[in-house]
Amino acid sequence: MNYIKTVLAVLALAAAACSAYAQEQFIPAIDYRVGPYAAGGSGFFGGAIDYMTLVNMNGGINGVKLIWEECETEYNATRGVECYERLKKAHGGMSLVEPLSTGIAYGLLDRVGQDKIPMTTLGYGRSDAADGRVFPYVFPLITSYWSQAAAMIKYLGEKAGGLDKLKGKKIVHLYHDSAFGKEPIPVFEAFAKQLGFELIKIPVAHPGLEQQAQWLQIRQAKPDYVILWGWGVMNATALKSAQRNGFPREKILGVWWAGSEEDVIPAGAAAKGYTTMTFNTPGNYPLLDEIRKKVYGAGKGNLEDKARIGSVYHMRGITAAVLWVEAIRRAQDKFGKGKVMTSEQVRWGFENLNVDDARLKALGAVGMMPTVKTSCLDHEGSGATKVQQWDGAKWKSISPNWLTGDKAMIRKMVEESAAKYAAEKKITPRDCSKEG
């Protein structure tokens, strides 16, 4: 009799444990907190973890708590794939993956489709993945590199007095010599042909600390503008090199991964007046105040340096986690509130996002990010950007409204590239008219 009671007690404890376990939604943090890109990884994933912590402190997603586990990649594609393989079945299976690396994202493209795990590539990655018919499990949310490149040309055209005024001008694409740096080249080449400007492509080898030869080439070319498509330590080096070579920082326009505090503060006076693209508006928001008060007030914040709260990278990580949580919440609306969602159900949530101004207001984030509405056809959901400028102490938005480039042109390029990828991989594109 005692034996039976013991067995029943053990079974009861196991059932209770399973019940508790079943109420946890696992999101891995395949991140990088060491190496030349540590500032980006620690800020971004610090922001994401801070937001997930806040969600848990507020009761989870309809009672479902978020759990996470970190895996250090050092921004290395091979390590990123290893982390994915190690964690994809951990804690009952990952809900989604966000590697914050174009190289790692390329390495996971085929795997996530096979494993039926949605991958977000927030503001980076393969731009043609915006076509959900060919890439059902990939979500380049908010804005892709191609959309950003189109917005850059639009902004430079406005600075010149109109797009037609770019004819005959020289634009340098100074880029990180990686998949990340090469991604926008087809768009810049298309605009160069259409608008008649000369595109000069100058790669910079990883990690970007040595740029003497590149800036000698720029000095000799005397371009009208330099587009700095940099990452990590490359950015401050570029700004200081520009100053030494007498190139005006006002004529440099950076990619959004070249537009953080960690990019400009090390450059000192060489950065003042420098502009970059962004998909987060600088400033303070009620959501940031809530994170400061609740998360850091309780000693649960992820960032060691509290001065980084609300910084560019931190805010981007929060934005990413907002979209993750909204996708899970959306999935629960369809498949069952208060239930743990499968990765396939979360994928549906990402494909049916509608984060409008009303929802952003409820989150305390109106204006912090653009509205996002996805569909089977459109896994980007926005395409909007802003331009920000460093005043020597902080970033300030200099574009009052969200800016988009030639969306029709970019969509045409997306569909053509996606169709080519589908043919190469023998993928039959989905019929979105049959998706619910």
C-alpha positions in Angstrom: 0.0 0.0 0.0 2.8 2.4 0.9 4.5 1.5 -2.4 1.3 2.4 -4.3 1.1 5.7 -2.4 4.7 6.5 -3.2 4.1 5.8 -6.9 1.0 7.9 -7.0 2.8 10.8 -5.2 5.7 10.6 -7.8 3.2 10.6 -10.6 1.4 13.6 -9.1 4.6 15.5 -8.9 5.5 14.6 -12.5 2.1 15.7 -13.7 2.5 19.0 -11.8 6.0 19.4 -13.3 4.7 18.7 -16.8 1.8 21.1 -16.3 4.2 23.9 -15.2 6.5 23.0 -18.1 3.7 23.1 -20.6 3.0 26.7 -19.7 6.4 27.9 -20.9 7.1 29.2 -24.3 10.8 28.8 -25.3 12.6 31.5 -27.3 16.4 30.9 -27.7 18.9 33.8 -27.6 21.5 32.8 -30.2 23.6 35.8 -29.5 27.1 37.3 -29.3 28.4 39.2 -26.3 32.1 38.9 -27.0 34.3 39.9 -30.0 34.3 42.9 -32.3 30.5 43.0 -32.6 29.7 42.5 -28.9 28.1 45.9 -28.5 25.4 45.1 -31.0 24.8 41.6 -29.7 24.7 42.5 -26.0 22.5 45.6 -26.6 20.0 43.8 -28.9 19.6 40.6 -26.9 19.8 42.6 -23.7 16.7 44.6 -24.9 14.9 41.4 -26.0 15.5 39.7 -22.7 14.4 42.8 -20.8 11.1 42.9 -22.7 10.5 39.2 -22.2 11.2 39.6 -18.5 8.7 42.5 -18.4 6.1 40.3 -20.1 6.6 37.6 -17.5 6.4 40.1 -14.6 3.1 41.2 -16.1 1.7 37.7 -16.1 3.1 36.3 -19.4 1.1 36.0 -22.6 -2.3 35.2 -21.3 -0.6 33.3 -18.5 2.1 31.6 -20.6 5.5 32.5 -19.4 8.5 33.0 -21.7 11.8 31.1 -21.1 15.1 31.5 -23.0 18.5 30.1 -23.1 21.6 31.9 -24.5 24.2 30.4 -26.9 27.3 32.4 -27.8 28.1 32.6 -31.5 30.7 35.4 -31.6 28.9 36.4 -34.9 30.4 33.3 -36.5 28.1 31.5 -39.0 29.2 28.0 -38.2 28.8 28.5 -34.4 25.4 30.0 -35.1 24.2 26.9 -36.9 25.6 24.8 -34.1 23.7 26.8 -31.5 20.5 26.4 -33.5 20.9 22.6 -33.8 21.7 22.3 -30.1 18.7 24.4 -29.0 16.0 23.6 -31.5 14.6 20.8 -29.5 15.5 22.2 -26.0 12.7 23.0 -23.5 10.1 21.3 -25.6 11.2 22.9 -28.8 12.0 26.5 -29.9 9.2 28.8 -30.9 11.3 30.9 -33.2 14.9 31.9 -33.9 16.5 35.3 -34.4 20.2 35.1 -35.1 21.0 38.8 -35.7 23.5 37.9 -38.4 23.1 37.7 -42.1 25.7 35.0 -42.3 23.9 32.8 -39.7 20.5 33.6 -41.3 21.8 32.3 -44.7 23.1 29.2 -42.9 19.6 28.5 -41.4 17.4 29.3 -44.4 16.9 25.7 -45.5 17.0 24.3 -42.0 14.1 26.4 -40.6 11.9 25.3 -43.5 12.7 21.7 -42.9 12.2 22.0 -39.1 9.1 24.3 -39.4 10.5 26.9 -37.2 10.0 30.6 -38.0 13.1 32.8 -38.3 12.9 36.6 -37.9 15.6 38.7 -39.4 14.7 42.1 -38.1 16.1 44.8 -40.4 18.7 42.5 -42.0 19.2 39.1 -43.8 18.0 38.0 -47.2 15.7 40.7 -48.6 13.8 38.5 -51.0 12.5 36.5 -48.1 9.8 39.2 -47.9 8.0 37.0 -50.4 6.3 34.6 -48.1 5.2 32.4 -51.0 8.8 31.1 -51.4 10.0 31.7 -47.8 7.1 30.7 -45.6 9.3 30.4 -42.4 11.5 33.6 -42.8 10.3 37.0 -41.7 12.6 40.1 -42.5 10.3 42.2 -40.3 9.8 45.9 -40.5 12.4 46.8 -43.2 14.8 44.8 -45.3 18.2 45.9 -46.6 16.7 46.4 -50.1 13.9 48.7 -48.7 16.5 50.6 -46.7 18.8 51.0 -49.8 15.8 52.4 -51.7 15.1 54.8 -48.9 18.7 55.9 -48.8 18.6 56.8 -52.5 15.4 58.7 -52.0 16.9 60.6 -49.1 20.1 61.4 -51.0 18.0 62.6 -53.9 16.1 64.9 -51.6 19.3 66.3 -50.3 20.5 66.9 -53.9 17.2 68.7 -54.8 15.4 65.8 -56.5 16.2 62.3 -57.7 17.0 63.7 -61.1 19.8 65.7 -59.6 21.7 62.5 -58.8 22.6 62.1 -62.5 26.3 62.4 -63.0 27.1 62.2 -59.2 29.4 59.7 -57.6 28.2 57.5 -54.7 30.5 55.2 -52.8 29.2 52.0 -51.2 31.8 51.4 -48.5 30.8 48.0 -47.2 31.7 45.2 -44.7 33.0 42.5 -47.0 30.4 39.9 -46.0 26.9 38.7 -47.0 25.7 41.7 -44.9 27.7 44.2 -46.9 26.9 42.8 -50.3 23.1 42.4 -49.8 22.1 45.9 -51.1 24.4 46.0 -54.1 21.7 44.8 -56.6 19.5 47.7 -55.5 22.2 50.3 -55.7 23.2 49.0 -59.2 19.6 49.2 -60.3 19.3 52.8 -59.1 22.6 53.8 -60.6 21.4 52.6 -64.0 18.0 54.2 -63.6 19.1 57.6 -62.3 22.5 57.9 -64.0 24.9 58.2 -61.0 28.2 56.4 -60.7 28.3 53.6 -58.1 31.8 52.9 -56.6 31.9 49.7 -54.6 34.7 49.5 -51.9 34.8 46.5 -49.6 36.4 46.6 -46.1 37.7 43.3 -44.7 36.5 42.0 -41.3 36.6 43.4 -38.7 37.3 46.8 -40.4 40.1 48.3 -38.2 42.3 48.9 -41.3 40.8 51.3 -43.9 43.7 53.4 -45.1 43.6 52.0 -48.7 39.8 52.4 -48.9 39.9 56.1 -47.8 42.8 56.8 -50.2 40.6 55.5 -53.0 37.7 57.7 -51.7 39.9 60.7 -51.6 41.0 60.1 -55.2 37.4 59.5 -56.4 36.0 62.6 -54.7 32.5 61.2 -54.4 29.4 63.3 -53.6 28.2 60.8 -51.0 29.5 57.8 -49.1 27.1 55.2 -48.0 28.7 53.5 -44.9 27.4 49.9 -44.8 29.4 49.0 -41.7 29.2 46.9 -38.6 31.0 47.0 -35.2 34.4 48.6 -35.0 34.4 49.3 -38.7 32.1 52.3 -38.2 34.1 54.4 -35.7 37.2 53.6 -37.8 35.4 54.9 -40.9 34.3 58.1 -39.3 37.8 58.9 -37.9 39.4 58.0 -41.3 37.0 60.3 -43.1 38.0 63.1 -40.7 41.7 62.5 -41.3 41.1 62.5 -45.1 39.1 65.7 -45.0 35.8 64.1 -46.1 32.8 65.8 -44.6 30.8 63.6 -42.3 27.6 65.4 -43.5 28.1 63.6 -46.8 28.2 60.1 -45.1 25.0 58.2 -44.7 25.1 55.1 -42.6 23.2 51.8 -42.6 21.2 51.4 -39.4 23.8 49.0 -38.1 26.2 51.9 -38.3 23.9 54.1 -36.3 24.3 53.3 -32.6 25.9 55.1 -29.7 28.7 52.5 -29.7 29.5 53.5 -33.3 29.7 57.3 -32.7 31.0 57.8 -29.2 34.4 56.2 -29.9 34.7 58.4 -32.9 34.4 61.6 -30.8 34.2 64.9 -32.7 34.6 63.0 -36.0 31.0 61.8 -35.6 29.2 65.0 -34.9 26.7 65.7 -37.8 26.8 62.2 -39.1 23.5 60.7 -40.3 22.2 57.1 -40.6 19.0 55.3 -41.4 17.0 53.8 -38.5 13.8 51.8 -37.9 13.5 53.0 -34.3 12.9 56.7 -33.5 15.3 58.0 -30.9 13.7 59.3 -27.7 12.0 58.0 -24.6 8.7 56.1 -24.4 6.4 54.8 -21.7 7.5 51.3 -22.5 11.1 52.2 -21.7 10.0 53.8 -18.4 8.1 50.6 -17.5 11.3 48.5 -18.1 13.4 50.9 -16.0 10.9 50.9 -13.2 9.7 47.2 -13.1 12.6 45.2 -14.6 15.6 47.2 -13.5 13.9 48.4 -10.3 13.6 44.7 -9.3 17.2 44.0 -10.2 16.2 41.8 -13.1 17.6 43.9 -16.0 19.9 42.2 -18.5 22.2 45.1 -19.2 25.2 45.7 -16.9 25.4 49.3 -17.9 22.1 51.0 -17.1 23.1 54.0 -19.2 22.4 51.7 -22.3 18.7 51.5 -21.5 16.9 53.1 -24.4 20.0 53.1 -26.5 19.7 52.2 -30.2 20.7 48.6 -29.9 18.6 48.1 -26.7 15.6 49.6 -28.3 15.9 47.4 -31.4 16.1 44.3 -29.1 12.9 45.5 -27.4 11.3 46.0 -30.8 12.2 42.5 -31.9 10.8 41.0 -28.7 7.6 43.0 -29.0 7.0 41.4 -32.5 7.8 37.9 -31.1 5.3 38.4 -28.3 2.7 39.9 -30.6 3.1 36.9 -33.0 2.6 34.5 -30.1 -0.4 36.5 -28.9 -1.9 36.5 -32.4 -1.4 32.8 -32.6 -3.2 32.3 -29.3 -6.1 34.3 -30.5 -6.6 31.7 -33.2 -5.4 28.5 -31.6 -6.2 29.0 -27.9 -5.6 31.7 -25.4 -3.4 30.6 -22.5 -1.9 27.7 -24.4 1.7 27.2 -25.4 1.9 27.6 -29.2 3.8 25.3 -31.5 6.4 26.7 -33.8 4.0 26.2 -36.7 1.3 28.2 -34.9 3.8 30.9 -34.1 4.7 31.0 -37.8 1.0 31.7 -38.5 1.1 34.5 -35.9 4.1 36.1 -37.7 2.3 35.9 -41.0 -0.8 37.6 -39.6 0.7 40.4 -37.5 -1.2 43.7 -37.3 0.7 45.9 -34.9 -1.1 49.2 -35.6 -0.9 52.5 -33.7 -3.7 51.4 -31.3 -1.6 48.4 -30.3 1.6 50.4 -30.1 -0.2 52.9 -27.8 -1.3 50.0 -25.6 2.3 48.9 -25.4 3.6 52.4 -24.7 5.6 52.5 -27.9 3.8 54.8 -30.3 6.3 56.3 -32.7 9.2 54.1 -31.4 8.7 51.8 -34.4 6.6 51.8 -37.6 3.3 49.9 -37.7 3.7 46.3 -39.0 1.1 44.4 -40.9 2.2 41.1 -42.6 0.5 38.6 -44.9 1.3 35.5 -46.9 2.6 37.7 -49.7 4.4 40.2 -47.5 6.7 39.0 -44.7 8.3 42.4 -44.2 5.2 44.2 -43.1 6.3 47.8 -43.4 9.4 49.0 -45.4 9.5 52.2 -43.4 12.6 54.0 -42.1 13.7 57.3 -40.6 16.9 59.3 -40.8 18.7 60.2 -37.6 21.6 62.5 -36.9 24.2 62.5 -34.1 24.5 65.9 -32.5 27.6 65.0 -30.4 25.6 63.8 -27.4 22.6 61.9 -28.7 20.7 60.8 -31.8 17.9 63.0 -33.1 15.4 62.1 -35.8 15.6 64.5 -38.7 12.8 63.0 -40.8 9.4 63.9 -39.3 7.6 61.1 -41.0 8.4 57.4 -41.8 10.2 57.3 -45.1 9.9 54.6 -47.9 11.7 54.3 -51.2 10.4 53.0 -54.5 8.3 50.2 -53.1 7.1 49.0 -56.5 10.6 48.6 -57.7 11.7 46.8 -54.6 8.7 44.4 -54.7 9.5 43.6 -58.3 13.1 42.8 -57.4 11.9 40.7 -54.4 9.6 38.6 -56.5 12.1 38.1 -59.3 14.8 37.0 -56.9 12.5 34.8 -54.9 11.3 33.1 -58.1 14.9 32.4 -59.1 15.6 31.0 -55.6 12.5 28.8 -55.9 13.6 27.5 -59.3 17.1 26.7 -58.0 15.8 24.9 -54.9 12.9 23.3 -56.7 10.4 25.0 -54.4 6.7 25.3 -55.4 5.6 28.7 -54.2 2.5 28.7 -52.0 -0.8 29.9 -53.4 -1.6 32.8 -51.0 -5.3 32.8 -52.0 -5.6 29.5 -50.2 -4.0 30.6 -47.0 -6.2 31.4 -44.0 
